Amino acid sequence: MQGHEAAATATLPPQSASHRPPPADGGSARTVYAYAADPEAAVPDGAFVEAVRGELRRAADADGSLDELVQRAAGWAAAEGERFRELLDADDAGPGSPDRTDVLVRRAVLSCAPLALLSGAWLQWLSAPGNAEDPTVLRILALYAEDVGAGHPSASRGSAFLELLRRLRLAENAVPAARLTGDQRITEGAFRFPALLLAMSRRPDDFRSELLGADLCLRTVGLLPALTLVRQALPTDTDWAVVDPAATRDPDGPPPAERCRAAVDELVVREGDRAADAVRRGFRWALDALGTWSAGLHAELVAAGDPAFDMAELMRLRSREGAVYHHQFLLEGRPLAAWLADCRTDAGPLLDVLARSKLVKPGRSEASSLVRGLVGERGPMFRVFSPEDLTVIRRWIDSLPAEPREAAASTSPTAGAGTEATGPRSLTTVAAALKAGPRHPGRAPSGIREAYHLLTRRTDTPALRSWAVQYIHGWLARSRHGMDDRTMPLPRRWGREGLRPWLQAQHDRHGSEFEENAAIPLPSREAVVDDTVQTAPLTLIDGSWLQGFTDYEQASSEIGHSLFETYWDELGNGEPRLNHPLIYRDVLKEMGVEVPPTDSPTFARWSGFRDESFELPVYWLCVGRFPRTFLPEVLGLNLAMELSGVGGTYRRARLALKEYGFSTRFVDIHNTIDNVATGHSAWAADAVDTLLAQLPDTPGPGGLQETWERVRVGYRSLNPPSGVGARLAARRGRLTSGRR
């Protein structure tokens, strides 16, 4: 869903990764939604977590078993969908009725957009470097991979909904999804439920069970009831099976609700009643939130059957800017500006006076100057109203009776009487907690080992985030030190032909070096075991430099889709038998080495590891948290990583492992999936090319050469120099970053 947007972020200065509080303007639900949609959002603990828990508690008690809640949700979805579809058959006759279906469809689609554009996004951070071996996490990741259409750009469930928005010409504010908050056609209430889901997704350790409960509810409900109306009216305008979160995209796989339930059951078996209660709480909250929002939307659509409703809402939306002008134009002795000012709370009086004015010929829009001369090329209101606005005005005029009504009787309902009047509560407390930030900044890691442990989880503190940014800057400064053509295999300039020819040449070189070094004796058994052990902190977080690309819009973008698929492959595509960290642990066990769980404090403190074995892994863990700020560097690192062993190093490692009777499966699988034709290294090169092909060939920040230089630094960051000068450069980089 984000093509050019991803390229634009490459121009961000690296210090932009620091904590940025959400803006204070706009409705509270819009504020939370826009902030939580940021893949680098820093969502605090403390007051924010308490505020969200308070919102969850507002739902009725999670009475009944999970099975009963599932049945209740399925029954509600069926009945509510029927209620919406009945609107298509109601009131077929009457003024303005030819446009009525279009009005219902457009309103329903816009109101569903905040949730449907990010369908499944609440699962985006449930996997983390420290839990990548957990079978339950792998189940969830498999479910999420189906949501984002793993391996293909613009293939997510949200992308299919975006196609519907585009066909209806409603997508002006849809990419990235955070821009929806500026679309005033969408009510504040439509943002509330998805805003909370997104915000909770940024605190996975706090809300994992509740998120799974909410996800199970949404899979059970399936296509949102209002969208069943749209599907009936527009059966071929998008791939509805992709939009529907209950529909499987794998013809041989179980339904998504069944897969989610399996993950829930595993979690409950492992964690007991507390997890079961949290899952039911999340399910019941989601069902209550859906019910409240859907009831408000239904009321809005019923009201929208009257063309005056649309007209009143249009006047309300345009009243603020309109009231600045029109002080000299009088309607019934009162300035139009004053009438417009009143519209912000009640548009009915203005509609009544307009209907009685010379600007309108009731029942005859084609003869009404309000939509003819005034808005024509020579008129004083040329281009003030969009074509869509003019359709609303014409529909209202055509619905007016030829005989004027008495002035005392209002002809118009109050705009916004649907979702805003009966819809969900505001998120003022949650938004305020986000804006206030954490109560305490926390403390920075005491050393490299503690940093490793803290960074294996998704959540952070301001102190940890600041430490991570400084570490990245130091590492990149070290990587830049002494960089020239002798130390950098990537060409000095990127060519429009892309990196594939260069990639093939590097693969040939790796193969030649392997042959040339064939006579060199293999390392000893002790050296092989030691190298395998010291590489464990790195390998057991395989793919962590790409963790930021699990973010929903990143995972299906033109650049990010292959990066997500690479991450997805590293974790075994949801299959423990293919999971790279688990395969590596098996090799360690063959060597007689048992290491603690990766995300445990004891792993980072384990005496069998040397301190320097954590330096590169910590860089991976840090830079992977900032997929936008350090996009060029991550792409360069990814290219270096995926190419590093193909054709040579993996083959030599295989010989050594085989010599001493150890499994070669880990190096075998990497030598195949990282191949330069259709594998990870090819995808890595393509991702770089996709970014650079969109950039202008101009000097300075954001230009092609500057971004390419950042890619080259990222490439070298896999194996930076280690001399005294490089270490001093790293120290200067950290200090400079800390002063920003």
Sequence and secondary structure as in RCSB ss.txt:
>XXXX:A:sequence
MQGHEAAATATLPPQSASHRPPPADGGSARTVYAYAADPEAAVPDGAFVEAVRGELRRAADADGSLDELVQRAAG
WAAAEGERFRELLDADDAGPGSPDRTDVLVRRAVLSCAPLALLSGAWLQWLSAPGNAEDPTVLRILALYAEDVGA
GHPSASRGSAFLELLRRLRLAENAVPAARLTGDQRITEGAFRFPALLLAMSRRPDDFRSELLGADLCLRTVGLLP
ALTLVRQALPTDTDWAVVDPAATRDPDGPPPAERCRAAVDELVVREGDRAADAVRRGFRWALDALGTWSAGLHAE
LVAAGDPAFDMAELMRLRSREGAVYHHQFLLEGRPLAAWLADCRTDAGPLLDVLARSKLVKPGRSEASSLVRGLV
GERGPMFRVFSPEDLTVIRRWIDSLPAEPREAAASTSPTAGAGTEATGPRSLTTVAAALKAGPRHPGRAPSGIRE
AYHLLTRRTDTPALRSWAVQYIHGWLARSRHGMDDRTMPLPRRWGREGLRPWLQAQHDRHGSEFEENAAIPLPSR
EAVVDDTVQTAPLTLIDGSWLQGFTDYEQASSEIGHSLFETYWDELGNGEPRLNHPLIYRDVLKEMGVEVPPTDS
PTFARWSGFRDESFELPVYWLCVGRFPRTFLPEVLGLNLAMELSGVGGTYRRARLALKEYGFSTRFVDIHNTIDN
VATGHSAWAADAVDTLLAQLPDTPGPGGLQETWERVRVGYRSLNPPSGVGARLAARRGRLTSGRR
>XXXX:A:secstr
  SHHHHHHTTS GGGGS     S S HHHHHHHHHTSTT    STHHHHHHHHHHHHS    S HHHHHHHHHH
HHHHHHHHHHHTTTS  SSTTGGGHHHHHHHHHHHHHHHHHTTTTGGGTTS  GGGTT HHHHHHHHHHHHHHTT
TSTT SHHHHHHHHHHHTT  TT SSGGGGGG TTS THHHHHHHHHHHHHT HHHHHHHHHHHHHHHHHH S H
HHHHHHHH TTSS HHHH TTS SSTTS  HHHHHHHHHHHHHHHH HHHHHHHHHHHHHHHHHHHHHHHHHHHH
HHHHTSHHHHHHHHHHHHHHHHTTS SS EETTEEHHHHHHHHTT  HHHHHHHHHSTT  TT GGG GGGTGGG
STTSTTTTTS HHHHHHHHHHHHHS SS   TTS     TTTTHHHHS    HHHHHHHHH  SS     SSHHH
HHHHHTSS   HHHHHHHHHHHHHHHHHHHTT STTT  S SS  TT SHHHHHHHHHHHHHHHHHTTTS    H
HHHHHHHHHTHHHHTTTTGGGGGGGSHHHHTSTTHHHHHHHHHHHTTTT GGG HHHHHHHHHHHTT     TTS
HHHHH TTS GGGGHHHHHHHHHTT TTTTHHHHHHHHHHHHHSSTTTHHHHHHHHHHHTT   HHHHHHHHHT 
TTTSHHHHHHHHHHHHHHTS S SSTTSHHHHHHHHHHHHHTTS   SHHHHHHHHHHHHHHHH 
